[in-house]
Amino acid sequence: MTGFLHRFFKKHPTDRTKEYWAEAAKGPLEKTIEKICDGFDRETFATKKDSILFFLDIPLLPEFVVLDLACGIGRTCKWVSPKVKQYVGVDFIPDMIEKAKEYNKQYPNAKFYVNDGKTLSILEDKTFDVVYCEIAFQHMNKMIQKSYVNDIHRILKSSGLFYAQIPRMSFYNDETYAYKDEEIAELLKNFRITYYDIKNPAYEAYYVFKAEKV
C-alpha cells in the first residue's frame, strides 16, 4: 500500500463506499488500477509483492481451495491460482468481477463471484482451506465485518485458516468500524488467533492475524 493511500484511509476511511468502487470499476483497466492502488501503474500493480500473502507466508498447497474476499480485479490471483486446486475471488461490485475474469483469464482454476456486500451466502459450508482479505475491513462497519467473520467460520473446513487486517481504534479513532483489543478478541472468539507484528508502516493501523477455525 502506498504512503498516500495509507494516509487517505486514516483521514477518509468511509469515503470509499460502494459508489466509489462501482465508479472505479468502470472504464479502462488502468483507471481501475489507479483507484484500487493509488500511484500504481499497470506493471507495478502486477508485480509489486506488498501483500499479506508474502508478509504472513500463507500456506498454499496443491489440494487447497482458497477464497480471496473483496478481491477487486483479482490482483493476487496470479500468485495463488497456480499453486492451489482452486482460487475463488468474491467482490460486491459486478464490474470489478467482470474485470477480474478478464484480467485472470489465463488461470482456468480461478472463479469469480459477485456477493451481496455483507455475507458469503453464495458459498457452501466447509468448502475452503484458506480465506484471506487484503486491506478491506476498514471500508466496512462493524455489523458487516461481524457478518463476514461469521460466514468465514462457516465456509472454512475444520482447522481452516483466515488471514486479514482489522482496523485498530488506536489508529482510526472511529468506533463504527475500528476495534479495541477486547473487541477484536470478541469478534474472533471462534478462532485460535496468532497476531503478527509486521515492521511496515502501512500495517500499523491494523491487527494483522491468522485465525484458525476451532
Secondary structure, DSSP 8 states (H G I E B T S, - for coil): --HHHHHHHHH-GGGS-HHHHHHHTSS-HHHHHHHHSTT--HHHHHH---SHHHHTT----TT-EEEEET-TTTTTHHHHGGGSSEEEEEES-HHHHHHHHHHTTT-TTEEEEE--SS--TTS-TT-EEEEEE-S-GGGS-HHHHHHHHHHHHHHEEEEEEEEEEEEBHHHH--TTT-B-HHHHHHHTTTEEEEEE----GGGTTEEEEEEEE-
